């Protein structure tokens, strides 16, 4: 049984420092690297790509809306063409640093509001998928696991892309299988033991307990811990330990995800 454990990384920029990338990298198998629009800058991108290369962690692009002030978590009224071009631009920027470091991009995972909008609006989903297909149709596109990501997954598959479903280790779910909005109390889970137990159950049983106590079907190929969660290092360490003890082999998506349909 395989599972990919990923984390959003490289989200510092200029004098603003966010996350504990040097510690988190020890426990994950894939990293989603900010590409300069919601966070990061050329110096941070180069440093984080090289960190991943040294740690043998697979590298993915984490494009977002052009929104440094809001950390890419605010909705922007971008046209599909703007979304496609913004995403293509960001993938290309990260790919340059990856090539210089001698590593290949594995995947693309949209960030924040762009991720949520692509999950809810087919036009945005198509724009993101088009950018990935235009850059490299062999890249994996990461989408939300469960009902919330069905539209995005369908659009991506129709375009011939490899698709991975992602669950969140540190986020609460509704009984409908959707993420509890961040502003809601209890939306973000900080306790390492609880998070690890939830991840093991997601992996082995394909279910997660909702905020209402219901069991929700949630099939995932990769599990994410947010790098800006205060307990991120403790979370990835405990999740890695518990999954390993539970007979789950942690591996990058590209090593076990089926090829394109």
C-alpha positions in Angstrom: 0.0 0.0 0.0 1.4 3.3 -1.1 0.7 6.9 -0.1 2.4 10.2 -1.0 2.9 12.7 1.8 3.2 16.3 0.6 3.6 19.8 2.0 3.4 23.3 0.7 6.9 24.8 0.8 9.0 27.7 -0.3 6.4 30.2 0.8 8.8 32.8 2.2 9.7 35.9 0.2 12.1 38.9 0.6 12.5 39.4 4.4 9.2 37.5 5.2 9.9 34.0 6.5 7.2 31.3 6.6 7.4 27.6 7.3 10.1 25.2 8.5 11.2 23.7 5.2 14.5 22.4 6.5 12.7 20.2 9.0 9.6 19.3 7.1 11.6 18.0 4.1 12.9 15.1 6.2 9.5 13.4 6.4 7.7 14.1 3.1 7.9 12.5 -0.4 6.6 15.4 -2.5 6.7 19.2 -2.1 4.5 21.9 -3.6 6.7 24.9 -4.2 5.2 28.4 -4.4 6.1 30.1 -7.7 6.2 33.8 -6.9 2.5 34.9 -7.2 1.1 34.1 -3.8 4.5 33.7 -2.1 8.2 33.0 -2.8 10.7 34.8 -5.0 13.6 33.7 -7.2 16.0 33.3 -4.3 13.6 31.2 -2.3 12.6 29.1 -5.3 16.2 28.3 -6.1 17.0 27.4 -2.5 13.9 25.3 -2.0 14.3 23.3 -5.2 17.9 22.5 -4.2 16.7 21.5 -0.8 14.2 19.1 -2.4 16.9 17.7 -4.7 19.2 17.1 -1.8 16.4 15.3 0.2 15.3 13.3 -2.9 11.8 14.8 -2.5 9.7 15.1 -5.7 9.1 18.7 -6.8 5.7 20.2 -7.9 4.6 23.6 -8.9 2.2 25.4 -6.5 0.7 28.2 -8.6 -1.8 30.7 -7.2 -3.5 33.9 -7.9 -1.2 37.0 -8.1 -2.0 38.0 -4.5 1.0 38.4 -2.2 -0.9 40.5 0.3 -3.6 37.9 0.7 -1.3 34.9 0.4 -3.4 33.7 -2.5 -6.4 32.9 -0.3 -8.6 35.7 -1.7 -10.8 35.1 -4.8 -9.8 37.2 -7.8 -12.0 37.9 -10.8 -9.6 36.5 -13.3 -10.7 35.4 -16.8 -10.0 31.8 -17.9 -7.3 33.2 -20.3 -5.6 35.1 -17.4 -5.7 32.0 -15.2 -4.2 29.9 -18.0 -1.4 32.4 -18.6 -0.7 33.0 -14.9 -0.5 29.3 -14.2 1.7 28.6 -17.3 4.0 31.5 -16.3 4.5 30.1 -12.8 5.1 26.5 -13.9 7.7 27.8 -16.3 9.4 29.9 -13.6 9.8 26.9 -11.3 10.8 24.6 -14.1 13.7 26.8 -14.8 15.1 26.4 -11.3 14.3 22.7 -11.4 16.2 22.2 -14.6 19.2 24.1 -13.2 19.2 21.8 -10.2 19.0 18.7 -12.3 15.5 17.6 -11.2 12.2 17.2 -13.1 8.8 18.6 -12.1 6.5 15.8 -11.0 3.1 17.6 -10.5 1.1 20.8 -10.4 -1.1 21.6 -7.4 -3.0 25.0 -7.5 -2.9 27.0 -4.3 -5.6 28.4 -2.0 -8.4 30.3 -3.7 -7.3 29.2 -7.2 -7.5 25.6 -6.0 -11.0 26.1 -4.6 -12.2 28.0 -7.6 -11.0 25.3 -10.0 -12.9 22.7 -7.9 -16.1 24.7 -8.2 -16.0 26.3 -11.6 -15.4 24.2 -14.8 -14.0 27.2 -16.7 -11.3 27.8 -14.2 -10.6 24.1 -14.0 -10.2 23.9 -17.8 -7.9 27.0 -17.7 -5.6 25.4 -15.1 -5.6 22.0 -16.8 -4.9 23.7 -20.2 -1.8 25.4 -18.7 -0.5 22.0 -17.4 -1.3 20.3 -20.7 0.4 23.1 -22.7 3.5 23.0 -20.6 3.9 19.2 -20.2 1.0 16.8 -20.6 3.0 14.2 -18.6 2.8 16.3 -15.4 0.4 15.1 -12.7 -2.4 17.5 -11.8 -3.4 17.3 -8.1 -7.1 17.9 -7.3 -9.2 17.7 -4.2 -10.2 14.3 -3.1 -13.9 13.6 -2.6 -17.0 15.3 -4.1 -15.3 18.7 -3.9 -12.8 17.8 -6.6 -15.0 15.8 -8.9 -15.5 18.6 -11.5 -11.8 19.4 -11.6 -10.8 15.7 -11.9 -13.3 15.1 -14.8 -12.0 18.1 -16.7 -8.4 17.1 -16.3 -9.1 13.5 -17.3 -11.0 14.7 -20.4 -7.8 16.6 -21.4 -5.7 13.4 -21.0 -3.9 14.4 -17.8 -2.7 12.2 -15.0 -4.8 13.1 -12.0 -4.1 12.6 -8.3 -6.7 13.1 -5.5 -5.5 14.9 -2.4 -6.8 14.7 1.1 -5.7 17.2 3.9 -4.2 15.9 7.1 -4.8 19.1 9.1 -8.2 20.2 7.8 -11.7 19.2 9.0 -14.3 17.9 6.6 -18.0 18.3 6.4 -20.4 15.4 6.1 -20.6 16.2 2.4 -16.9 15.5 2.0 -15.9 19.1 1.6 -13.4 21.1 3.5 -14.7 23.2 6.4 -14.1 26.9 5.6 -10.9 28.2 7.2 -12.7 30.8 9.2 -14.8 28.3 11.0 -13.6 27.2 14.5 -12.0 23.7 14.3 -11.4 24.0 10.6 -7.6 23.4 11.1 -6.5 20.5 13.2 -3.2 21.0 15.2 -2.9 17.8 17.3 -0.3 15.4 15.8 -1.7 12.2 17.2 -5.2 13.0 16.0 -4.0 14.0 12.6 -1.9 10.9 12.2 -4.7 8.6 13.2 -7.0 10.3 10.6 -4.4 9.9 7.9 -4.0 6.2 8.7 -7.7 5.7 8.4 -7.9 7.6 5.2 -5.2 5.5 3.7 -6.3 2.0 4.9 -10.1 2.5 4.9 -10.7 5.3 2.5 -12.8 7.2 5.1 -12.5 10.4 7.2 -14.7 11.4 10.2 -16.5 14.6 9.5 -17.1 17.5 12.0 -20.5 16.0 12.6 -19.1 12.5 13.5 -20.1 10.9 10.2 -17.8 8.7 8.2 -17.2 10.1 4.7 -15.7 8.2 1.8 -12.5 9.9 0.7 -10.1 8.1 -1.6 -6.7 9.8 -1.8 -3.4 9.3 -3.6 -1.6 12.0 -1.6 -2.1 13.6 1.8 -1.1 17.2 2.5 0.1 19.0 5.6 0.1 22.8 5.3 3.5 24.2 5.7 2.1 27.3 7.5 0.3 25.3 10.2 2.1 26.1 13.5 2.6 22.4 14.3 3.6 21.4 10.7 6.9 19.7 11.7 5.3 17.7 14.5 2.4 16.8 12.2 4.5 15.4 9.3 6.8 13.6 11.7 3.9 11.8 13.4 2.0 11.1 10.2 5.1 9.6 8.7 5.8 7.5 11.7 2.2 6.2 12.1 1.7 5.4 8.4 5.0 3.5 8.4 4.1 1.5 11.4 0.7 0.8 9.8 2.3 -0.9 6.8 2.0 2.1 4.4 4.9 2.8 2.2 5.5 6.5 1.6 6.5 7.2 -2.0 6.3 10.1 -4.5 3.2 10.2 -6.7 5.0 9.6 -9.9 6.3 6.2 -8.6 2.9 4.6 -8.2 0.2 6.6 -9.9 -1.1 5.0 -13.1 0.0 6.4 -16.4 -2.3 8.7 -18.4 -5.5 7.1 -19.7 
